[in-house]
Amino acid sequence: MLALKGEDKDVNCSWYLDNGASNHMCDYKENFVEINENMSGNVSFGDSSKVRIEGKGTILISSKDGSHKMINDVYYVPKLKSNILSLGQLLEKGYEILMKDKCL
């Protein structure tokens, strides 16, 4: 499942919720509150393509209610086309995910 609500004009602030992704990923360095650029590797996608990881860090996202949340262990992947939050990784961190009446 992949979801994005609304038509956010600022794509750097838009996040796709992905239950198939193993890790959180962001392509915009300015979204990171802290980043370790010594971390590297590759991310593989379902179509067998790969893109380079150029760091790992923490981002700050805005919630629907106006509050902010720190999300740790986010890969910095400059060649990524969209920001991705891994639902599985959020569940591992203690977040709850509820799907009801066509809403997540």
PANU-377785 format. One record per atom (N, C-alpha, C): x, y, z; residue in one letter; atom name. Coordinates in steps of 0.02 Angstrom, whole numbers. Example, Ala and Ser with C-alpha at 12.3 -4.5 7.8 and 13.67 -1.06 7.14 Angstrom:
# PANU-377785
SITE        X        Y        Z   residu   atome
SITE      660     -284      390        A       N
SITE      615     -225      390        A      CA
SITE      660     -165      390        A       C
SITE      642     -112      354        S       N
SITE      684      -53      357        S      CA
SITE      645        2      394        S       C
This chain:
# PANU-377785
SITE        X        Y        Z   residu   atome
SITE       42      -59        0        M       N
SITE        0        0        0        M      CA
SITE       44       62        0        M       C
SITE       24      111      -38        L       N
SITE       60      174      -41        L      CA
SITE        7      229      -39        L       C
SITE       16      278        5        A       N
SITE      -36      329       13        A      CA
SITE       -6      398       19        A       C
SITE      -41      447      -11        L       N
SITE      -25      517       -3        L      CA
SITE      -90      555       -7        L       C
SITE     -103      597       42        K       N
SITE     -165      634       43        K      CA
SITE     -153      707       23        K       C
SITE     -199      733      -16        G       N
SITE     -196      804      -34        G      CA
SITE     -151      816      -94        G       C
SITE     -147      880     -111        E       N
SITE     -106      901     -167        E      CA
SITE      -54      950     -141        E       C
SITE       -7      926     -102        D       N
SITE       44      968      -73        D      CA
SITE       90      994     -128        D       C
SITE       94     1057     -136        K       N
SITE      135     1087     -188        K      CA
SITE      210     1082     -172        K       C
SITE      227     1076     -108        D       N
SITE      296     1071      -88        D      CA
SITE      314      996      -83        D       C
SITE      340      968     -136        V       N
SITE      354      896     -138        V      CA
SITE      406      875      -86        V       C
SITE      448      921      -63        N       N
SITE      498      905      -13        N      CA
SITE      466      892       55        N       C
SITE      404      912       65        C       N
SITE      368      902      127        C      CA
SITE      317      845      122        C       C
SITE      308      817       63        S       N
SITE      261      762       53        S      CA
SITE      295      696       68        S       C
SITE      258      653      103        W       N
SITE      284      588      121        W      CA
SITE      235      534      100        W       C
SITE      260      484       66        Y       N
SITE      221      425       49        Y      CA
SITE      227      375      106        Y       C
SITE      170      347      127        L       N
SITE      169      294      177        L      CA
SITE      171      228      139        L       C
SITE      222      188      150        D       N
SITE      234      129      109        D      CA
SITE      243       67      153        D       C
SITE      198       18      146        N       N
SITE      205      -43      186        N      CA
SITE      253      -93      153        N       C
SITE      277      -77       94        G       N
SITE      326     -121       61        G      CA
SITE      397      -98       70        G       C
SITE      407      -38       97        A       N
SITE      474      -12      106        A      CA
SITE      504      -37      172        A       C
SITE      567      -56      170        S       N
SITE      601      -79      230        S      CA
SITE      626      -22      273        S       C
SITE      637       36      242        N       N
SITE      667       92      277        N      CA
SITE      634      158      257        N       C
SITE      639      208      303        H       N
SITE      620      276      286        H      CA
SITE      673      304      240        H       C
SITE      652      346      191        M       N
SITE      700      375      144        M      CA
SITE      679      445      126        M       C
SITE      727      490      119        C       N
SITE      714      559      102        C      CA
SITE      766      583       51        C       C
SITE      743      623        3        D       N
SITE      789      647      -49        D      CA
SITE      812      719      -37        D       C
SITE      787      751       15        Y       N
SITE      799      822       24        Y      CA
SITE      840      832       88        Y       C
SITE      903      849       81        K       N
SITE      949      854      138        K      CA
SITE      926      904      191        K       C
SITE      891      958      169        E       N
SITE      869     1009      215        E      CA
SITE      814      985      262        E       C
SITE      783      927      248        N       N
SITE      733      899      293        N      CA
SITE      764      867      355        N       C
SITE      829      856      355        F       N
SITE      862      822      411        F      CA
SITE      880      871      467        F       C
SITE      864      851      528        V       N
SITE      884      889      587        V      CA
SITE      956      871      603        V       C
SITE      973      808      593        E       N
SITE     1042      784      600        E      CA
SITE     1052      729      549        E       C
SITE     1114      724      526        I       N
SITE     1129      674      475        I      CA
SITE     1201      650      482        I       C
SITE     1212      585      473        N       N
SITE     1279      556      472        N      CA
SITE     1293      539      399        N       C
SITE     1334      579      367        E       N
SITE     1349      568      296        E      CA
SITE     1404      517      285        E       C
SITE     1430      486      339        N       N
SITE     1479      433      332        N      CA
SITE     1446      366      316        N       C
SITE     1380      362      327        M       N
SITE     1343      301      312        M      CA
SITE     1328      298      238        M       C
SITE     1338      241      206        S       N
SITE     1324      235      134        S      CA
SITE     1300      165      119        S       C
SITE     1280      155       57        G       N
SITE     1255       91       34        G      CA
SITE     1209      102      -24        G       C
SITE     1166       55      -38        N       N
SITE     1118       59      -93        N      CA
SITE     1050       38      -70        N       C
SITE      999       66     -101        V       N
SITE      930       44      -91        V      CA
SITE      908       11     -155        V       C
SITE      878      -49     -149        S       N
SITE      853      -85     -207        S      CA
SITE      777      -80     -209        S       C
SITE      751      -72     -269        F       N
SITE      679      -66     -279        F      CA
SITE      652     -128     -314        F       C
SITE      586     -134     -316        G       N
SITE      553     -192     -345        G      CA
SITE      568     -204     -418        G       C
SITE      587     -151     -454        D       N
SITE      604     -158     -525        D      CA
SITE      678     -173     -536        D       C
SITE      713     -192     -482        S       N
SITE      784     -209     -483        S      CA
SITE      830     -149     -489        S       C
SITE      803      -89     -491        S       N
SITE      846      -30     -493        S      CA
SITE      875      -17     -424        S       C
SITE      931       19     -422        K       N
SITE      965       36     -359        K      CA
SITE      984      110     -360        K       C
SITE      980      141     -301        V       N
SITE     1004      209     -292        V      CA
SITE     1048      211     -230        V       C
SITE     1094      258     -230        R       N
SITE     1145      263     -178        R      CA
SITE     1118      299     -116        R       C
SITE     1132      270      -57        I       N
SITE     1118      302        7        I      CA
SITE     1180      345       24        I       C
SITE     1169      408       42        E       N
SITE     1225      453       57        E      CA
SITE     1224      478      129        E       C
SITE     1185      445      172        G       N
SITE     1183      464      242        G      CA
SITE     1123      435      276        G       C
SITE     1121      444      342        K       N
SITE     1065      421      383        K      CA
SITE     1058      469      441        K       C
SITE      995      487      456        G       N
SITE      985      535      509        G      CA
SITE      914      540      534        G       C
SITE      899      599      561        T       N
SITE      835      613      593        T      CA
SITE      800      670      556        T       C
SITE      736      662      545        I       N
SITE      696      716      514        I      CA
SITE      642      737      562        I       C
SITE      614      796      550        L       N
SITE      558      822      589        L      CA
SITE      500      830      541        L       C
SITE      443      797      555        I       N
SITE      385      803      512        I      CA
SITE      327      835      551        I       C
SITE      284      869      514        S       N
SITE      225      900      544        S      CA
SITE      167      852      541        S       C
SITE      131      846      597        S       N
SITE       71      804      600        S      CA
SITE       10      844      579        S       C
SITE      -43      808      566        K       N
SITE     -106      839      546        K      CA
SITE     -132      888      599        K       C
SITE     -119      872      663        D       N
SITE     -143      915      717        D      CA
SITE      -97      975      731        D       C
SITE      -45      983      690        G       N
SITE        1     1039      698        G      CA
SITE       62     1025      741        G       C
SITE       63      967      774        S       N
SITE      121      949      814        S      CA
SITE      177      923      768        S       C
SITE      235      912      796        H       N
SITE      292      888      757        H      CA
SITE      317      823      787        H       C
SITE      342      780      744        K       N
SITE      370      715      765        K      CA
SITE      440      706      737        K       C
SITE      485      681      778        M       N
SITE      551      663      755        M      CA
SITE      549      591      730        M       C
SITE      575      580      670        I       N
SITE      579      513      642        I      CA
SITE      654      497      633        I       C
SITE      676      445      667        N       N
SITE      746      425      665        N      CA
SITE      759      373      612        N       C
SITE      823      362      598        D       N
SITE      845      309      553        D      CA
SITE      817      318      482        D       C
SITE      821      379      457        V       N
SITE      797      395      389        V      CA
SITE      858      398      343        V       C
SITE      855      361      289        Y       N
SITE      910      363      240        Y      CA
SITE      905      427      198        Y       C
SITE      962      457      186        Y       N
SITE      967      513      139        Y      CA
SITE      985      484       71        Y       C
SITE      937      489       24        V       N
SITE      945      461      -43        V      CA
SITE      930      516      -94        V       C
SITE      981      556     -113        P       N
SITE      970      614     -156        P      CA
SITE      936      599     -223        P       C
SITE      944      540     -250        K       N
SITE      914      525     -316        K      CA
SITE      844      496     -311        K       C
SITE      817      494     -251        L       N
SITE      749      470     -241        L      CA
SITE      700      521     -270        L       C
SITE      645      497     -297        K       N
SITE      594      542     -326        K      CA
SITE      543      565     -275        K       C
SITE      533      527     -221        S       N
SITE      482      542     -170        S      CA
SITE      508      522     -101        S       C
SITE      486      559      -50        N       N
SITE      502      540       19        N      CA
SITE      458      482       40        N       C
SITE      487      435       77        I       N
SITE      451      374       96        I      CA
SITE      456      362      171        I       C
SITE      399      350      203        L       N
SITE      397      326      272        L      CA
SITE      377      253      271        L       C
SITE      418      211      300        S       N
SITE      405      139      303        S      CA
SITE      355      125      359        S       C
SITE      296       98      342        L       N
SITE      247       81      393        L      CA
SITE      274       28      440        L       C
SITE      310      -21      413        G       N
SITE      339      -73      454        G      CA
SITE      389      -45      504        G       C
SITE      430        2      483        Q       N
SITE      479       31      528        Q      CA
SITE      444       73      582        Q       C
SITE      390      107      564        L       N
SITE      352      145      614        L      CA
SITE      321       98      666        L       C
SITE      294       41      644        L       N
SITE      266       -8      691        L      CA
SITE      320      -34      738        L       C
SITE      380      -47      712        E       N
SITE      435      -71      754        E      CA
SITE      454      -20      807        E       C
SITE      444       44      793        K       N
SITE      461       98      840        K      CA
SITE      405      113      889        K       C
SITE      349       76      885        G       N
SITE      295       84      933        G      CA
SITE      237      127      909        G       C
SITE      238      150      847        Y       N
SITE      182      188      820        Y      CA
SITE      124      141      807        Y       C
SITE       64      168      808        E       N
SITE        4      130      791        E      CA
SITE      -22      154      724        E       C
SITE      -46      108      684        I       N
SITE      -74      125      618        I      CA
SITE     -145       98      616        I       C
SITE     -193      142      603        L       N
SITE     -263      123      601        L      CA
SITE     -292      140      533        L       C
SITE     -324       91      503        M       N
SITE     -359      102      440        M      CA
SITE     -433       91      452        M       C
SITE     -473      144      439        K       N
SITE     -545      139      452        K      CA
SITE     -581      189      407        K       C
SITE     -637      169      379        D       N
SITE     -677      213      337        D      CA
SITE     -636      248      283        D       C
SITE     -594      209      249        K       N
SITE     -553      233      194        K      CA
SITE     -501      285      215        K       C
SITE     -484      286      280        C       N
SITE     -433      333      306        C      CA
SITE     -379      293      340        C       C
SITE     -318      318      336        L       N
SITE     -261      287      369        L      CA
SITE     -238      333      424        L       C
